[in-house]
């Protein structure tokens, strides 16, 4: 039992000694830190470098700071342990600066890095070194460039509508910045999105600068004249519009006597929706006079034009019209029913032939019923173009078809009758 008591007493002494040693060590550390406060040094990493005088440079000035500068610096500071601990809490008050100074032309400029510690620290706290100690500034002259604006349309529309070429304001984008960066710009790209577009619309859109690899360019060294572009997107309606040829009745023909076929039958036209809704037919000019119909079938052409503001999407500039007669016939009829009137008293006039054949056209039933005596040929000697003289004379005639208003004489101006003119004295002698 006595041995166990001695062992416990010995172990208790060891514990006491250990605690006492730890306490003495803490007291000595506190003494050193608070009373002695030894000097040491500490490195403050990645402190941002501020350019002094940078407000005088940029894409809106004559020069801009380009790549090559170092934005961060490491600073080694020496001082008491207490002061360094305080400085660590005031890290954001350590000012690392670089004065840009005077710049007269583009190129590389080497400038010193300066460090200013907070004024509240002891004067014995100082900067041992900074890394880097200098900064190389690459200065470039600012230029401007007119960049093309390219619009990408993401517009949903019905099949009967078509989109026109977008119009931008401004037409091109003025961008200022260093020449080395400006030359990488391919275009300013605008994306326009809209659902159910059925009329022309305008929207203000943001844009992105794109390089020649179709990648977006993001740089604080570029300054654009505006942040948005006004884009007007024309929206046109499209529809098929039939072609039509107007007919002028004549020569025994009514419009219902002619079958008209037009190739093409219609045009695909686009334009302003309101204006296009008013267009129901495209009339081919000029109208055709049926008196000029020379046979049972005739083919003519007419130019195809659309009103201003509309576009001919079919790209057809000429239409071919084929006209075919129906329900009518032509017939030649000879008549001896000839009358010569208004003969000057000094002459006598007799027809050389006893009959004149004329060509008629009209409804088949009517034409077939006409008899020679239904046709009257009149020679009016007072209405001849040429001066009368003794001898044979081709006289103009007037042909009248009696009782058949629906039948017409074909080519009425071509008919003439040969007559023999003699003096009255020769006749009586």
C-alpha positions as CSV (number, residue, x, y, z in Angstrom):
1,X,0.0,0.0,0.0
2,X,2.9,2.3,0.9
3,X,4.4,1.7,-2.6
4,X,1.1,2.7,-4.4
5,X,0.9,5.9,-2.4
6,X,4.4,6.9,-3.4
7,X,3.6,6.2,-7.1
8,X,0.6,8.4,-7.0
9,X,2.5,11.2,-5.3
10,X,5.2,11.0,-8.0
11,X,2.7,11.1,-10.9
12,X,1.0,14.1,-9.4
13,X,4.3,16.0,-9.2
14,X,4.9,15.3,-12.9
15,X,1.5,16.7,-13.9
16,X,2.1,19.8,-11.8
17,X,5.5,20.3,-13.4
18,X,4.1,20.1,-16.9
19,X,1.3,22.6,-16.2
20,X,3.8,25.0,-14.6
21,X,6.1,24.8,-17.6
22,X,3.2,25.5,-20.0
23,X,2.2,28.5,-17.9
24,X,5.7,29.9,-17.8
25,X,5.9,29.5,-21.6
26,X,2.7,31.4,-22.2
27,X,3.8,34.2,-19.9
28,X,7.1,34.5,-21.7
29,X,5.4,34.5,-25.1
30,X,3.0,37.2,-23.9
31,X,6.0,39.2,-22.6
32,X,7.8,38.9,-25.8
33,X,4.8,39.9,-27.9
34,X,3.5,42.7,-25.8
35,X,6.6,44.1,-24.2
36,X,9.4,43.2,-26.6
37,X,7.2,43.1,-29.9
38,X,10.0,41.9,-32.2
39,X,10.3,43.0,-35.9
40,X,9.4,40.6,-38.7
41,X,8.2,40.8,-42.3
42,X,5.2,39.6,-44.1
43,X,4.2,39.3,-47.8
44,X,0.9,40.7,-49.0
45,X,0.0,38.9,-52.2
46,X,-2.0,39.9,-55.3
47,X,-2.6,43.6,-54.4
48,X,-4.4,45.4,-57.3
49,X,-2.4,48.1,-59.0
50,X,-4.2,51.4,-59.6
51,X,-3.2,53.6,-62.5
52,X,-2.8,57.2,-61.5
53,X,-3.9,59.5,-64.3
54,X,-5.8,56.7,-66.1
55,X,-8.8,59.0,-66.5
56,X,-6.8,60.8,-69.2
57,X,-6.7,57.6,-71.3
58,X,-9.3,55.3,-72.8
59,X,-11.2,54.7,-76.1
60,X,-12.8,58.1,-75.9
61,X,-9.4,59.8,-75.6
62,X,-6.3,60.0,-77.8
63,X,-4.5,56.9,-76.3
64,X,-5.6,53.7,-74.6
65,X,-3.6,51.3,-72.2
66,X,-3.4,48.0,-74.0
67,X,-2.2,44.5,-73.0
68,X,1.2,44.0,-71.2
69,X,0.4,45.8,-67.9
70,X,0.5,43.9,-64.6
71,X,-2.8,44.3,-62.7
72,X,-1.5,42.7,-59.4
73,X,1.6,43.1,-57.2
74,X,3.1,41.3,-54.2
75,X,4.4,43.6,-51.4
76,X,6.8,42.6,-48.6
77,X,6.4,44.8,-45.5
78,X,8.6,44.8,-42.3
79,X,7.5,45.9,-38.9
80,X,6.6,44.8,-35.5
81,X,4.4,41.7,-35.2
82,X,1.6,43.8,-33.8
83,X,1.7,46.4,-36.6
84,X,1.8,43.7,-39.2
85,X,-1.2,42.1,-37.6
86,X,-3.0,45.4,-37.8
87,X,-1.9,45.9,-41.4
88,X,-3.4,42.5,-42.3
89,X,-6.7,43.8,-41.1
90,X,-6.3,46.9,-43.2
91,X,-5.1,45.1,-46.3
92,X,-7.6,47.0,-48.5
93,X,-6.0,50.3,-47.4
94,X,-2.6,49.4,-48.9
95,X,-2.4,51.6,-52.0
96,X,-0.3,50.2,-54.9
97,X,-0.2,52.7,-57.7
98,X,1.5,53.4,-61.0
99,X,1.6,56.9,-62.4
100,X,1.1,56.9,-66.1
101,X,2.6,60.3,-66.7
102,X,2.9,62.1,-70.1
103,X,2.2,60.1,-73.2
104,X,2.8,61.7,-76.6
105,X,2.8,58.7,-79.0
106,X,2.0,55.0,-79.0
107,X,4.5,52.5,-77.7
108,X,5.8,50.9,-74.5
109,X,6.3,53.0,-71.4
110,X,8.0,51.7,-68.2
111,X,6.6,53.1,-65.0
112,X,7.5,52.5,-61.3
113,X,5.1,50.8,-59.0
114,X,4.6,52.8,-55.7
115,X,3.3,51.5,-52.4
116,X,1.7,53.7,-49.7
117,X,0.9,52.1,-46.3
118,X,-2.0,53.3,-44.1
119,X,-1.0,56.5,-42.2
120,X,-2.3,55.0,-38.9
121,X,0.6,52.5,-38.7
122,X,3.9,53.1,-36.8
123,X,6.5,54.9,-38.9
124,X,8.8,51.9,-38.3
125,X,6.6,49.8,-40.6
126,X,8.0,50.0,-44.1
127,X,8.0,48.3,-47.5
128,X,11.0,46.0,-48.1
129,X,10.2,45.3,-51.7
130,X,7.4,45.0,-54.2
131,X,7.1,42.6,-57.1
132,X,7.0,43.8,-59.9
133,X,8.9,47.0,-59.2
134,X,7.9,48.4,-62.6
135,X,5.1,48.1,-65.0
136,X,5.3,48.2,-68.8
137,X,2.4,50.1,-70.3
138,X,1.6,49.5,-74.0
139,X,-0.1,52.6,-75.2
140,X,-2.0,52.6,-78.5
141,X,-3.4,55.5,-80.4
142,X,-7.2,55.6,-80.5
143,X,-8.8,55.3,-83.9
144,X,-12.4,54.9,-85.2
145,X,-13.9,52.4,-87.5
146,X,-17.3,52.1,-89.2
147,X,-18.5,48.6,-88.6
148,X,-21.2,47.0,-90.7
149,X,-24.4,46.0,-88.8
150,X,-25.7,42.5,-89.6
151,X,-29.3,41.6,-88.6
152,X,-30.3,38.0,-87.8
153,X,-34.0,37.5,-87.9
154,X,-35.7,35.1,-85.6
155,X,-39.3,36.0,-86.7
156,X,-42.3,33.7,-86.7
157,X,-44.8,34.5,-89.5
158,X,-47.6,32.9,-91.5
159,X,-47.0,31.4,-94.9
160,X,-48.8,34.3,-96.6
161,X,-46.3,36.8,-95.3
162,X,-42.7,37.6,-96.3
163,X,-39.9,39.5,-94.6
164,X,-38.1,42.4,-96.3
165,X,-34.5,43.6,-95.8
166,X,-34.1,45.1,-92.4
167,X,-33.2,48.8,-92.2
168,X,-30.9,49.9,-89.3
169,X,-30.4,53.3,-87.7
170,X,-27.6,53.9,-87.7
171,X,-26.7,52.1,-90.9
172,X,-23.2,51.4,-89.6
173,X,-21.8,51.4,-86.1
174,X,-18.9,53.8,-85.2
175,X,-16.5,52.1,-82.9
176,X,-13.4,53.7,-81.2
177,X,-10.4,51.9,-79.9
178,X,-6.9,50.8,-80.6
179,X,-6.2,49.9,-84.3
180,X,-5.0,46.4,-83.3
181,X,-8.3,45.6,-81.7
182,X,-10.5,47.4,-84.3
183,X,-9.1,45.2,-87.1
184,X,-10.4,42.1,-85.4
185,X,-14.0,43.3,-85.6
186,X,-16.0,41.6,-88.4
187,X,-19.4,43.1,-87.7
188,X,-21.9,44.3,-85.1
189,X,-24.5,41.5,-84.9
190,X,-28.1,42.2,-84.0
191,X,-30.7,39.5,-83.3
192,X,-34.4,40.4,-83.7
193,X,-37.0,38.1,-82.3
194,X,-40.8,38.4,-82.8
195,X,-43.8,36.1,-82.9
196,X,-46.8,36.4,-85.3
197,X,-45.3,39.2,-87.5
198,X,-48.1,40.4,-89.8
199,X,-47.0,44.1,-90.3
200,X,-43.9,46.1,-90.5
201,X,-42.4,46.7,-87.1
202,X,-39.5,48.6,-85.5
203,X,-37.5,47.7,-82.3
204,X,-34.5,48.9,-80.4
205,X,-32.0,46.0,-80.1
206,X,-28.7,45.5,-78.4
207,X,-25.8,44.2,-80.4
208,X,-22.6,42.3,-79.9
209,X,-19.3,42.8,-81.7
210,X,-18.1,39.7,-83.5
211,X,-14.6,38.8,-84.7
212,X,-13.7,37.0,-87.9
213,X,-14.1,33.6,-86.1
214,X,-17.7,34.5,-85.2
215,X,-16.7,34.9,-81.5
216,X,-18.0,37.8,-79.4
217,X,-15.5,40.6,-78.6
218,X,-15.7,41.9,-75.0
219,X,-13.2,44.7,-74.3
220,X,-13.2,47.8,-72.1
221,X,-10.8,49.3,-74.7
222,X,-13.7,49.6,-77.3
223,X,-16.2,52.4,-77.2
224,X,-19.4,52.3,-79.4
225,X,-21.3,55.4,-80.4
226,X,-24.6,53.8,-79.1
227,X,-25.7,50.8,-77.1
228,X,-28.7,49.9,-79.1
229,X,-29.7,49.9,-82.8
230,X,-33.1,50.8,-84.2
231,X,-34.1,48.0,-86.6
232,X,-37.1,48.3,-88.9
233,X,-38.2,45.0,-90.4
234,X,-40.6,45.3,-93.4
235,X,-43.3,42.6,-93.4
236,X,-45.0,42.0,-96.7
237,X,-48.1,40.0,-97.5
238,X,-48.0,37.7,-100.5
239,X,-50.8,36.3,-102.6
240,X,-51.6,35.1,-106.1
241,X,-53.3,37.7,-108.3
242,X,-55.1,36.6,-111.5
243,X,-54.2,38.3,-114.8
244,X,-57.0,39.8,-117.0
245,X,-57.2,41.2,-120.6
246,X,-60.0,43.6,-121.3
247,X,-61.8,43.2,-124.7
248,X,-63.4,45.8,-126.9
249,X,-66.4,44.5,-128.8
250,X,-66.4,45.0,-132.5
251,X,-66.5,43.4,-136.0
252,X,-69.5,41.3,-135.0
253,X,-67.8,39.9,-131.9
254,X,-69.0,40.1,-128.3
255,X,-66.9,39.2,-125.3
256,X,-68.9,36.0,-124.9
257,X,-67.8,35.0,-128.4
258,X,-64.1,34.8,-127.4
259,X,-62.4,32.3,-125.1
260,X,-59.3,33.8,-123.6
261,X,-56.4,31.9,-122.1
262,X,-53.6,33.7,-120.4
263,X,-50.2,32.2,-119.6
264,X,-49.4,32.5,-116.7
265,X,-52.9,32.8,-115.3
266,X,-51.7,34.6,-112.2
267,X,-48.7,36.2,-110.5
268,X,-47.3,35.8,-107.0
269,X,-47.2,39.4,-105.7
270,X,-45.9,40.8,-102.4
271,X,-46.3,44.2,-100.8
272,X,-47.9,46.2,-98.0
273,X,-50.7,44.1,-96.5
274,X,-53.3,46.9,-96.8
275,X,-52.3,47.7,-100.4
276,X,-52.2,44.1,-101.4
277,X,-55.7,43.4,-99.9
278,X,-57.1,46.0,-102.4
279,X,-55.5,44.2,-105.4
280,X,-57.8,41.5,-106.8
281,X,-56.8,41.5,-110.4
282,X,-53.9,42.6,-112.6
283,X,-55.2,44.2,-115.9
284,X,-53.0,43.8,-118.9
285,X,-52.8,46.9,-121.0
286,X,-53.7,47.9,-123.6
287,X,-57.2,46.3,-124.1
288,X,-57.7,44.2,-127.3
289,X,-60.1,45.4,-130.0
290,X,-61.9,42.3,-131.3
291,X,-62.2,44.1,-134.6
292,X,-58.5,43.2,-135.1
293,X,-59.3,39.4,-134.7
294,X,-58.0,38.1,-138.0
295,X,-58.9,34.4,-137.7
296,X,-60.6,31.9,-135.4
297,X,-57.5,31.8,-133.2
298,X,-55.0,34.6,-132.4
299,X,-52.1,34.9,-130.0
300,X,-50.8,38.2,-128.7
301,X,-48.5,39.3,-125.9
302,X,-48.8,42.0,-123.2
303,X,-46.2,43.3,-120.7
304,X,-46.9,42.5,-117.1
305,X,-46.6,45.4,-114.6
306,X,-47.6,45.8,-111.0
307,X,-48.3,49.0,-109.1
308,X,-45.5,50.9,-107.3
309,X,-44.7,49.5,-103.9
310,X,-45.6,45.9,-105.0
311,X,-43.1,43.3,-106.1
312,X,-43.6,40.7,-108.8
313,X,-42.3,37.6,-107.1
314,X,-43.0,35.4,-110.1
315,X,-40.4,37.5,-112.1
316,X,-42.7,37.2,-115.2
317,X,-42.5,40.3,-117.4
318,X,-44.7,39.2,-120.3
319,X,-47.9,37.3,-120.6
320,X,-49.0,35.3,-123.7
321,X,-52.7,35.5,-124.5
322,X,-54.4,33.1,-126.8
323,X,-58.0,34.0,-128.0
324,X,-60.3,31.5,-129.7
325,X,-63.6,32.3,-131.3
326,X,-66.7,30.3,-130.2
327,X,-70.2,30.4,-131.6
328,X,-69.3,32.6,-134.5
329,X,-68.3,32.0,-138.1
330,X,-67.0,33.9,-141.1
331,X,-68.4,33.7,-144.6
332,X,-67.7,35.4,-148.0
333,X,-70.8,36.7,-149.8
334,X,-70.9,38.2,-153.3
335,X,-73.5,40.9,-154.1
336,X,-74.6,42.7,-157.2
337,X,-76.6,45.2,-155.1
338,X,-74.3,48.2,-156.1
339,X,-75.3,51.8,-156.1
340,X,-73.2,54.8,-157.3
341,X,-74.2,58.2,-156.0
342,X,-73.1,61.9,-156.1
343,X,-71.6,61.7,-159.5
344,X,-70.4,65.1,-160.8
345,X,-72.6,66.3,-163.7
346,X,-69.7,66.4,-166.0
347,X,-69.0,62.7,-165.6
348,X,-70.8,59.4,-165.9
349,X,-69.6,56.4,-163.8
350,X,-70.3,52.7,-164.3
351,X,-68.9,49.7,-162.4
352,X,-66.5,47.6,-164.3
353,X,-67.5,44.4,-162.5
354,X,-71.1,43.5,-161.8
355,X,-70.5,42.2,-158.2
356,X,-68.4,42.7,-155.1
357,X,-67.4,39.9,-152.7
358,X,-67.3,40.8,-149.0
359,X,-66.4,38.8,-145.9
360,X,-68.8,38.7,-143.0
361,X,-68.5,37.5,-139.4
362,X,-71.0,37.0,-136.7
363,X,-73.2,34.4,-135.0
364,X,-73.2,31.2,-137.1
365,X,-77.0,31.1,-137.5
366,X,-77.2,34.8,-138.6
367,X,-74.2,34.6,-141.0
368,X,-75.6,31.6,-142.7
369,X,-79.0,33.3,-143.3
370,X,-77.6,36.3,-145.1
371,X,-78.5,36.5,-148.9
372,X,-76.7,38.6,-151.5
373,X,-79.6,41.1,-151.6
374,X,-79.2,41.8,-147.9
375,X,-75.8,43.4,-148.7
376,X,-75.8,47.0,-150.0
377,X,-72.6,48.4,-151.7
378,X,-72.6,52.2,-152.1
379,X,-70.0,54.1,-154.1
380,X,-70.1,57.8,-153.1
381,X,-68.1,59.7,-155.7
382,X,-68.0,62.8,-153.5
383,X,-66.0,61.1,-150.8
384,X,-63.1,59.7,-152.8
385,X,-59.6,60.4,-151.7
386,X,-58.2,60.8,-155.2
387,X,-59.2,63.5,-157.7
388,X,-61.6,62.1,-160.3
389,X,-60.4,61.8,-163.9
390,X,-61.6,60.1,-167.0
391,X,-60.6,56.4,-167.1
392,X,-60.6,53.4,-164.8
393,X,-60.8,54.4,-161.1
394,X,-60.6,52.3,-157.8
395,X,-63.4,53.8,-155.8
396,X,-63.9,53.4,-152.0
397,X,-67.2,51.8,-151.1
398,X,-69.5,51.6,-148.1
399,X,-70.9,48.2,-147.3
400,X,-74.2,47.9,-145.3
401,X,-75.7,44.7,-144.0
402,X,-79.4,45.1,-143.8
403,X,-81.3,43.5,-141.0
404,X,-78.4,41.8,-139.2
405,X,-77.0,44.0,-136.5
406,X,-75.0,41.2,-135.0
407,X,-73.1,40.5,-138.2
408,X,-70.0,42.7,-139.1
409,X,-68.0,43.3,-142.2
410,X,-64.4,42.2,-141.8
411,X,-61.7,44.8,-142.8
412,X,-64.2,47.4,-144.1
413,X,-61.6,49.8,-145.2
414,X,-60.0,47.4,-147.7
415,X,-62.9,47.2,-150.1
416,X,-62.8,49.1,-153.4
417,X,-64.7,48.8,-156.6
418,X,-63.3,49.4,-160.1
419,X,-65.4,52.0,-162.0
420,X,-65.1,53.5,-165.5
421,X,-65.3,57.3,-165.5
422,X,-66.3,59.1,-168.7
423,X,-67.2,62.6,-169.6
424,X,-70.9,63.3,-170.0
425,X,-70.4,64.7,-173.5
426,X,-68.8,61.4,-174.6
427,X,-71.6,59.4,-173.2
428,X,-74.3,61.5,-175.0
429,X,-72.4,61.6,-178.2
